[in-house]
Amino acid sequence: MHRTTPSAAPAAPSDQVSSPSAPSRRDFLRNSSVLAAAGGLTSTLSLPSVHAAEDNTIRIALVGCGGRGTGAAVDALSVDNGPIQLVAMADVVEQNVTNKYNTLAGLDRVSARVDVPPERRFVGFDGYKQAMDCLRPGDVVILATPPAFRWVHYKYAIDKGLNVFMEKPLTVDAPTTNRLLELNQTALAKNLKVGVGLMCRHCKARQELFDRIQNGEIGEVNLLRAYRMAGPTGSAACGPRSEGENELLYQIANFHAFLWLSGGAVSDFLIHNIDEACWMKNAWPVEAIASGGRHYRGNTVDQNFDHYSIEYTFEDGAKLYVDGRTMPGCKTEFATFAHGSKGLAVVSTASHTPAKSRIYTGQNISRDALQWAFPQPELNPYQLEWNDLIAAIREDQPYNEVERGAMASIVTSMGRMAAHTGQRITLKQMMNHQHEFAPGIDKLTFDSPSPLQADAQGKYPIPMPGLVKDREYA
């Protein structure tokens, strides 16, 4: 669940806006290594305004009532620049809707802004439509289901003229990435405001560090390192389903375990560190090689490796090394670093917040070499991303983070595919890959078979590097 702090004063968007004319896929690939990771391109084109309705209350619907969705709803309702209200909730599991409604209604800081009677709590694969149908054009829907459903729900939100907050990752494979980018063209044309849950981009410490790096304070950035090494995390290590349990709902409940739903441990857990490292480099990598493996698995049936090591290469030859691990009893690390010709920058220290960003002369972290440190305490970026989005809606400012979020998602998937196949994967190859993990996902019902089927022993296909080279699982 999101960590939250008392709401801060609304902050104007800094680097989170995007062009009303996102590039074609060809341009997207050609410019991938030089796209500013700090954000999109500021629009000067006048577009039709999309506001909340005339009573000035922004209504919110929550689609996906897990921990992330609940945290996002709390942060949204904590924005203090005008009336805002949660009016609808949807999930495929009734207990999720009931439990998270009770949680939100019981929180003193937001309870007065929660108005979701039973008739506006929806259960089912079409619940997202019913929840969004409770909104008016210019209101906001939170999309916090497993990311496999993101493009489906985004399409309906665009059709309804809704502003959107969507959790990361946005996509888990190339076909859905391209589909989402195409859909976003319509969102841009409609002037819809869209936030993406890569909240570290809204962190004031990281923003100042980015400016300092771009101004040359650590010299030429030629090496970055990122780590998220912990014990078992989320549902990444998943045991077999119970006898008689619905396979589709079992997989959704354990979505970190299955690549079609979440992109697995790499996409869901490592994307923040990868994204913030690419931001500091102000570029996206053009290729990746990687390794990984499975240890101490017991009776788990998930598709993940429990450790990953990825080497990304940027167009100028600079490297980003990423290490992820979800194994008990091992050293833990949750941090990102940027090495320049003149010094070392600590992008983040331990988890997402506080970042405690700082710069050292030379390449060693020592008190004597400390050159700059962002003052503490820090405002929480989970709250800041909502302050920025709601401010953009009320002030009708261009605001669309989808292109950057899609780029972070596909770059992360590129590293994952390199590990799962044992091959060198370029960004161009990744963007043009044809393996869609869950075709037909927009037609799922409770009676549908899962896009991923277990074998007779209840096991699911796992990556086989060097044996299955052209896709992540057969």
Secondary structure, DSSP 8 states (H G I E B T S, - for coil): -----S-------SS----SS---HHHHHHTTTTS-TT------S--------TT--EEEEEE--SHHHHHHHHHHHT--SS-EEEEEEEESSHHHHHHHHHHHHT-TTTGGGB---GGGEEESTTHHHHHHTTS-TT-EEEE-S-GGGHHHHHHHHHHTT-EEEE-S---SSHHHHHHHHHHHHHHHHTT--EEES-GGGG-HHHHHHHHHHHTTTT-SEEEEEEEEEESS-TTSS-----TT--HHHHHHHTGGG-HHHH-HHIIIIIHHHHHHHHHHHTS--SEEEEEEE--S-TT---S--SEEEEEEE-TTS-EEEEEEEE-TTS--EEEEEEEESSEEEEEESSSSS----EEEESSS--GGGEEEE--SS---HHHHHHHHHHHHHHHT---B-HHHHHHHHHHHHHHHHHHHH-S-EEHHHHHH----SSTTGGG--TTS--SS---TTS------TTTS-SSS--
